[in-house]
Amino acid sequence: MAPINKIAYIEDGGRRCPYCGNTEIDGGATEFSEGAAKREMICLECNAFWTEVYTLADITEEEEEDEPRELHFADQL
């Protein structure tokens, strides 16, 4: 198996396998913890596995609304 190319994977937004460069990749469920999340990935071409790691980097301030806002969660989309 080719060596992992983390920098290219991150710069490309995680759209290609970091081992072979193929775009046929798939991910499992995202697991959340305090300030972080991770997701196991697989390349459907070379069968490589890796884990994407996400960290809380920023938040944006939202304007107050008169009515409560309805949240939409990923499992509801």
C-alpha positions, 0 to 999 in steps of 0.5 A: 500500500502506498504511504498516506498523504495527509496534507493532500487529503486535507487540502483537497477537503477529504474528497480523495483517498489519501493512499491511492487518490481515488474519489470512490470513498465512503465513511461510517457514522460520525462519533462526537465527543467534547469539542471533537468528532471522528469518522472511519473511512474506506476507499472502495478502490484500494480498500484502505482504511483511515479515520478523519478527525474533526475539532471545534475551531470556531462558532458563529453568532446567530441573531435572536429570533422571536420564535424558537428555531427548529434544529435539523439533525443529520439523521433527520435529513 
